Amino acid sequence: MKLLSPAISRLARIRHWRIEQWANDPVASQREVLQDLITHGQYTEFGRKYGFNQLFNIRKFKETVPIHEYEDLKPYIDRIMQGEENVLWNTPVNWFAKSSGTTSDKSKFIPITKESLEDCHFQSAKDVLTMYYNNRSESDLLTGKGLVIGGSHQISPINDDMQYGDLSAVLLQNTPIWANWIRTPELSIALMDEWEAKIEKMALHTIQEDVTSISGVPTWTMILIKRILEITGKQTLKEVWPNLELYIHGGVSFTPYRTQFQKLIGEGCHYLEMYNASEGFFAAQVSPEEEGMLLFTENGIFYEFMPIAEYGKPNPKTIGLKDVEIGQQYAIVISTNGGLWRYLVGDTVQFISKFPFKLKVTGRLKQYINAFGEELIADNADKAIAIACEQTGSVVKDYTAAPIYFGENSPGAHEWLIEFEQNPDSMELFRSSLDAALKELNSDYEAKRHRDIALTKPVIHSLPNGVFNEWLKQKGKLGGQHKVPRLSNERVFVEEIKRNFL
């Protein structure tokens, strides 16, 4: 099998010249991408509405087409799901990626076209491997199996022609047959919906394989690794799979997990970050040693970048790649070969270099907790608090929440600091009501809470009356528009409040 490595390396070099072309001249490649997108879009209802046949340059495109959030495109997406064609894109839509909910829906459904599958998601994944092999020509990565840790939702039918699932399930269902030769576990296990049984089967099935790479969200990957070590009695994953050389991660910040992964996996494994979402595959690290992720500018997505200060304005301004500044915060606006037009993803990014354009994800436009892939937004939290108050006869004055990250032998949780105007008769009932409401409002939180595998019940502290106002006063922020931070992936604020007031 190791004879394959030189051949694979030669193939990687053949593709790498193309990657270098668009990486070195991304502005030109972006113009070509937009031209191709508009050519497809002019034959759609959306394109006719905005006169795509008259849009001949980027400036005119931005002047004519408004920025959209999911709620704005949802009426079009609903019609596609009801069977209408040529609504947002001019080729059939047979798949939808189900992802975390918005303020009005438990889940959102992103159209997946043949073009977005092949030219964006799959091509970008191949480009990640090409870049890796270009930097490590003697790698044996593809001579073993790639352990793919997919999502928690099986494929579900909408009608005879359409199906939906989380992105990983859609990608697994559509990968070429030859990919099964280098992937583990088998598809029937990878697409299982029951996570407790799935983890067990994945562990037992993959232990005997020669696994050379792992890809998956850190949350579930860590759970699987711990189970494999329990079964085998080994101290590190490298003892189970000596040829393991790469872990590809994404979805949540890897910073809180890095030390634990290095301890669990052992020495000699490389780590690569990918920026892949239901809406598209945006960027990836060129090599483990290089900071930031290279923006993929040729794979079917046209990018704009909105300065954070523009968010919420009636006609927010965006800039192109040539005008971005290193170190500034931008929200990503995309137009894609999946039929998303000037779509505000909601992520915030920061460029760390230009030519080549490399970035890092810095957060979300809105407050959120996404430590385990749950993507809990403030709207979910506000509604869940209201439901818990109604069910327990309590009144909440203010609150904040942050994650408790995985410990050596414990799963994660959300820690809530709540100041009650009227305390609940039973704090345990309040906690259960809050947890149940969050599950109802957010499908990703519900998945992560399944049987306490990744997330346990919320941890709640009742604060003395007046704590938050005293904190605001000490910070010189009492009154006006100053507010207590609602949700954060960082524990700085929660720890400060606990240290000073509990």
N, C-alpha and C positions, 0 to 999 in steps of 0.2 A: 504493500500500500504506500510506503514511503516514496516509491518511485513516482507517485503522482505529484509530489511537492514541486519538483522542477517544472513540470508541465503546467501546473496551476499558476506558478509564479510567472511563467512566460505569458500566459493568457492575461494575468493581472496587469502586466506591463503594457500589453496591447491596448487594454481599456484605459489605462492610467493616462495616456497622452490626451485622451478626450477630457478627462477630469481636469487636467492641467489647463486645457484650453479655456473651459468656462470659469475655472477658478481664477485665472489670470485676466480674463476679460468678462467679468460678471455683468457689467452694465449692458454690453452688447447682447449677451445671452438672455438677459431679462427682456430686452426689447423684442427679441425673436419669440420668446415664450408668450408675451402679451399678444403679439400679432397672431400667433396660432390660436390662443384662447378666444380672441374676438372672432376669428374666422369660424370657429365652431359655434360660438355663442350667437352669431347673427341669425342663425336659423331657428332660434328658440323664441318662446314667448317673451322671456326676459329681455333677450337681445332686441326684439322688435320694439318693445316698450321704450327702451333707451336708445334706439337708433344706432345699433352697433355697426350697421353698414356705412355710417357716416363718421365713425371714430377712427381717425388715421394717425393719432399720436397719443402719447401718455397723458399730456396735459388735457386734451379733450376728453379722454376717458375719465380722468379724475373730476373734471368739471361736470360731466354728464351723469355719472353713476354715483349715487350716494353710498356712504358706508353703511353696512348692514351688520346687525347682531342676529343671533339665532331667531329671536322672536320676529324679526323683519322678514326672514326667509321662510319661516315656518309655514305660512299659507301656501307657498310654492311647493315645499317639501311634502305637505299633506296631500296635495293634488297628485304628485308623483307617486306617492304610496297608494293612492286610489286608482292608479293605472294610467294616468295621462302621460303622454310622451312629449319630448321637445319643450319642456317647461324651463329648465335651467341649463340643460345640456342636450346636444343633438344626437346622442347615441343612447341606447337603452340603459336604464338603471335597474339592475337586478338585485343589488345588495345595499344594505344600510348598516353603518356602524353605529351601534347604540353606545352612547357615552353619558357622562354625568349630567344631571338635570340643570335647568336654568331656573330663573325666578318663577316661571309659570308652569314648568313641567318637571315631572320626576326624572325623565330622561329626555335626551335629544337624539335625533336620528340624522346622521350625516350621509348623504348619497355617496355611493361608491360606484364609479363607472369603470368600464374596461380600461380606459386610459389612465385613470387615477391608480388603479391596481398595478398595471404593467409599467407605465412610464414614471410613476412617482414612487409608490411604496416598494415594489419589487426592484426597480432599477436602483433606487437609493440604497436598499439593503445590499445589493450586489456591489455598489460603489464603496460601501463601508468595508466589505471584504477585500475589494481591489486595493484600497488604500492600505489596509493592514498588511496584505501580502507584499505590496510595494516596499514597505518599510521592513518587512521580515521575510525575505525571499526563501529562507530555509524552514519556514513554518510548516508544521504538519497538521494545521488546523482542520483541513477538509479531508484528512485521511481517517479521522475518527467521526464520532457522532456529535451533533449539536443538540444539546438539551434545551428545548423550547418550553418555557413556562408560560402558557397562555392565560387567557382571562377566565372569568367565572360564569359566562353565559353561553349556553349552547346556541346553535343556529335555530332560529324560530321562523316559521313561515308567516308572511303577510298575506300572500295569495299564491296562486299557482306559479307565478313568475318572479316573485320577490321574496327575499328572506332578510333577516337581520340578526346580528349578534354583536358582541363587543369586537373591537378591531382585530385583536389577535385571533379570534375564532374565524372571522371572515378571511383573514390572510391565510390561516392554516387550511381552510376549506378550499382555497383557490390556488395554492401552490402547485407547481408542476409535479407530475408523478415521480420524476427522478429525485426530487427533494426529499422524498420519504426514505431514500437510501442513506442519507446523511443526517437524518433527524431522528430524535427520540423524545418522548415515547411515541408509540403508534397513535394514529389519529383518534381512535375510539377512546383512549385515555386522555389525550390532550384536550379533547372537547367535553370532558365530563363536567357536569354542573355542580355536583355534590363535592365540595372542596375537601372535606375530611377524608372521604373515600379516595378522592383524586390524588391527594398528597401521598396517601399510603400506596396506591397502585403505581404512581410515578416513581416513588422511592424503590419499590421492589422490582419494577420493570427495568430501571436504568442502572441499578447497581452492577449488573453483569456486563454492561456496555463499555466500550472504550470512548468515554466522553472527553472531547477536547475543547468544547466551548459551552457556555451557558448564556442564555439570554432571557431576561425577564425583569419585572419590577422587583426592587430589593425586598419589599415586604414578603411576598410569597416565596421568593427565592430563599430567603433566610429560613423560613419555616421548613421548606423542603430539605435544605442542607442539614438542619438539626435532626430531622427525622432519619435521614440517611446515615448520619453519624451514630444515632441511637441504635439502628438496626445492625450496623457493621461493627460497632464498638471501636471505630477509629477515632483519632483525635482531630484529624484534618481531612478535608476533601481530597487533597493531593495524595493521601494514602489510599483512598478508594480509586481515584482516577489519576494515575501518575502522569498521564499525557495532557491533563487539563491545562490550557494555556491562556484562555480568554474568558472574561465575563463582560457581557454587553448589557448595560443597564440604562434605564430611563424612566420617565413617568413621575418620579419624585426626586427630591434632592438626595444625592448619595452621601453628602457630608456626614450626617449622623450615623450612617451605617458603615462607612469605610473601614474603621478600626475593627469592628466586629467581623466583617467579611474577610479581612486579611488574616485574622486569627482563625476563623473557621475553615478557610480554604487552604491556607499555608503559603509558603513562599513559591515564587516562580509563576504566578498568574498575573496577567495583564488586565487592565480595566479600561473599557471604552464607553463613553457616554453617547447616547443617541437622543435626538429630539424628534420623536415620532408621535403623532397624534392622529385622532380619527380624521381630521381635516387634511392631513398630509404628512409626508416625511420631510422635515425641514433642514436638519443639520446633523452632523456627527463629528466626533473627534477624528482627526487625521491619524494620530498615533497616541498611545497612552502617555507619552512624555510631553506632548504639546497641549498647553492649556487652551480651553475654548473649543467650540465646535464650528467646523466649516459649513457655511450656508450653502445649500445645494441650489444653484441658480438656473439649472437647465432642465430640471425634472418635473415640468408641468405646473409650477407655481410662480406667479408674479407677486413680488413682495412690495409693500409700502410700510413705512414706519412712522407712527404717530407719536410725537412728543407727548409725554404724560400730561402736561398742562393743557393739551388740546382736548383731552377726553371730557365728554359732557357738553362741549360747545355745539351750537346748532350746525355748523359746517366745519368740522375739525380739519385741520391741515395735516397732510402727510408729506413725507419726503422719500426720495429714492435712495438707492445705495450710495450713489456718488456724494450725497450730501450728509450722510450720517456722521456723527462725531463719536469718537472713542470715549467711553465712560458715561455717556448720557443714557437715560432710561427711555425706551420706546415700547409702545404697544404694536404688535404685529398685525397688519391688515393684509389679507391674501385674496387673490383671485386664482381659482384652481381648475384643473381639468376634471374635477368632480362636480362642477357647476356652482361653486361658491364664488360670489362676485363682491369684491371689496368687503370681505368678511372679517370682522374684528374677532380674532381668536380669543383674546382676553389675557394672554400671557404678556409679561413684560420682559424685555431682553436688554442686554448691554453689550455693545461691541467692544472687543478687546484688541482687534487689529483690523486694518483695511488692506485690501490687495495682498493676500487673500482676506476675505471678510470672515472673521471668526467672532462668535458671540457666546454668551452664556445666558441662561434663563435666570431671571432675578425674582420672579414672582408672578402675581396676578394683578390685574387692574383693581380688582375688588378684594376686600379682606376675605381670607380663606384659611382653611387648614387642609393641607395635602401631604401629610407626613407618611401616609400609608396607601396613597392612591384613592382616598375617599373624596377628595375635592369638595369639602364642606364649605359652603359659602355663607355669608352673613345672613342672607335671606332665609336659608334653611334654618339657621340657628335662631333667628328672631321668631319664626313661625313655630318652631319646636318649643321654645320657651313659653310662648303664648298658650300652646296646647297643654303643656305640663301645668301651667298656672291654673288653667280652666279646670283641669281634671283633679287638682289637689286643693283648690280654694286658696291659692297663694298669690302673691303679687311680687314681681321682681322689679327692683329699681334699676339695677345695672348689672352687667356681667362682663367677664372676659374668659377666653378659653385658649388653651394651647395643648399640643400633644405631649404625652409621656412616651418617649421613644423606647424601643425594645431594650430590655436588660439582658443579662447573661442567661437567665432562666425564666423570663417573663415576657408576655406579649405587650403590645402597646395599649394606650388608652387616651382619652381626652380628659384633661383636667379643667374643671370649670370653677371659677371663683365668682360667687353670686352674692349680691347684696339684696336682701329681701325687704320689701316694705311690709309684707305680711308673710310670715314663715308658713310653710306647709305643715299640716298635722303630722305627716310622715315624710321624712326626707328620702326614705327608700322608695316610697311610692312616686315622689317627684322624680327621682333618678330613673326609675323604670319608665315613667311617662315620657320623659325627655328622650330617652333612648329609643323608645318605640316610635315617637314622632319623627326623629331623625331618620330612622329606617324607612318610614313611610314617605318622607320627603326626598330622600336621596338614595338612589339605587346603588351607588358605589359604596356609600357608608353601610348600607344593608349587607352588601356582599362581604365587606371586610369584617363585619360583626358576626358573620355566620359561625355559630358554635364557639365563639371566643377564640378562634384560631389566630387571627391577626390583631383584632381589637377586642378588649373586654369592655364591660359597662363603663360609662363615664364615672370619673372621680369628682365628687362635688364638695366644695368647701363653702359654708355659709359665713359670709363676712360680717363683722360688726357694722352697725348702721353708721353711715357717714364716711366709710373708708375711701371710697373712690373720690368723693369731693375733697377729702383731706389730701389725697395724692395729687389731684389736679391743682390744689392750692399750693402745695409744696413746689410744684413744677412751674408755678406762675401761669397756669392755664385754666384757672377757674372761671367759668362763665364764657360768654361769646359762643364761638363755633367749636371750641375745644371739646373733644370727646374721649371717653375711655376706649382704648383699642379693643375691638370686639374679638377678632380671631387673628391668630398669628401662628406661623410654623416655628417661630422662635419662642423660647421660654423666658426671655429676659424680663418682660413685664410681669409675668406670673410669679417668677421667683422674687422680684422686687417687692411685690405686694405681700407675698407670704412672709418674706423676711422682716418686713417693717410693721405688718399689721396682724399677723396671726401668731 
